[in-house]
């Protein structure tokens, strides 16, 4: 039986690859995409999501537009990775044909609450942008957490940040929302932070190989990855030359084959007030705190398996 998932995205380049991976893999039933602000304003992330789905022939997957501002208070904005790369990491408009499909009329948060309330079989929630929509939904109806079989979050970092020295971009954009989600009581919460995504780099050689397979999804994904490589080389060079992390797609790869990210059970707290550490995910890997583990955290990844899952899935002609 395929795994039913809802993908909550702020669609830039890595979200685009994640959407294509989820929409095309036979073991995943992508029932909808909800969009949120983050990499770009929600009008752009929604348009980009529609473009991606249309491009791979999956305009049957509905898209619901979500929130366009943080759930909680934020500090004075600092530089993001996209600012540092001159907008090259996440262009306002992906280089794909304009969408002919349109977003649904119902707002994303309202749809999330109604859909999860009515669910009669397991649903996996996969937020790969700021957690604004998810925090709003569980605040409106805390009982919906019981309808979520698993929530798989791309966000946070233990050893290093990418938006500030302490914080990863998705969490830094809305730490209050992240705090709400991590305290909500989901029965299984999986966190895929930068530590794991930067351990599963995709090289230019692999992107070229992916492009050569010739399917619309493979070509579009390869071009997104190549764009990320250019931006990474300028703003945050990787340990492997001419390579890039494709953060959000690693969450989908985990749902296809959990062996791609070994997990450890830790307590994760969110820093919402620290002057130097605003937005930091505090991962208690040495069990020095008093709170029980609330998250299964990936600190490493199997890069070879990740690329194999990408190549084999995105090469499927739909």
Residue, then its C-alpha position, 0 to 999 in steps of 0.5 A: x500500500x502506498x504511503x499517503x503524504x501531505x507535503x508542505x513546501x516553500x517551493x524553491x529549488x530543493x522543494x521542487x526536487x522533493x515534490x517531483x520525487x514524491x509525486x512520481x514514486x509508486x510507493x508514495x501517494x502525494x494527496x496534496x501540496x500546501x504552500x507557505x512563505x519562506x524561500x520566497x513570498x507565498x504567492x511565488x512558492x505557490x506558483x512555483x509548486x503549480x509549475x513543478x506539478x504541471x511540468x511532470x504531468x501531475x496537475x491532478x495533485x491539488x495545491x493549497x496556498x498557506x500563510x505568508x507571515x510568521x506565526x510568532x514574533x521574529x527578530x530584525x531580519x538578518x542575512x539568509x542563504x539566499x541573500x548571500x547567494x544573490x537570489x541564485x539558490x531560490x529564484x522567485x520564479x523557477x525556470x519552468x513553463x507557466x502553470x495552467x493549473x490553479x491553486x484551490x480556493x480553500x486556504x491551506x490551514x483550513x484544509x489541513x485541519x478538515x482533512x486531518x480531522x476526517x482522516x480514516x487512515x494514516x497520513x504522513x505530514x512532510x513540512x520542508x519550509x517554515x512550520x507556520x502552517x503546521x503550527x497554525x493548524x495544531x493551534x486551531x485543533x490540537x487533536x489533529x496530531x493524533x491523525x498524523x502517523x508521522x511528521x517528517x521535518x526538514x529543518x534545524x541543525x546541530x553542528x552548524x547553521x546556514x542562516x546564522x551561525x546557530x540557526x537553519x533557515x526554516x526554523x530561523x524564519x519562524x521559531x515560535x511555530x517550530x516550538x509549537x510543533x515540537x511541543x504538540x505531541x506528534x506520536x512520531x516526529x522525524x527531524x532531518x537537519x543540515x547535519x544529514x542533508x550536508x552528508x548527502x551531497x549531490x555532485x555536478x557529475x551526478x546532476x549531469x548524469x541525471x539530466x542525461x536520462x531525459x525525462x522532464x522530472x530528471x531534467x528539471x531536477x538536474x537543473x535545480x541541483x546545478x543552480x544550487x551548486x553554483x549558489x553553494x560554491x559562491x556562499x557556502x562551499x561544500x566539503x566535496x567540490x562542485x556539489x550541493x545539498x538538496x535538503x528537502x528531497x532527503x525527507x522524501x527519500x527517507x519515506x521511500x527507504x528509511x535506510x538513507x538516514x540513520x535515526x537517534x531518539x533525542x529531545x529537541x528544543x527551539x530557541x525563541x529568544x536568544x540574542x545570538x542563538x535565535x532559531x537554534x534547534x537544541x538537540x540533546x545528544x548527550x542527554x544533559x537535559x531533563x526532558x524526554x526525547x521528542x524527536x528521531x533525529x538524523x545526523x548522518x546520511x547515506x549519500x550513495x543511496x540518496x542519489x540512487x533513489x533520486x536517479x531511479x525515481x526521476x528517470x521514470x517517464x510519467 
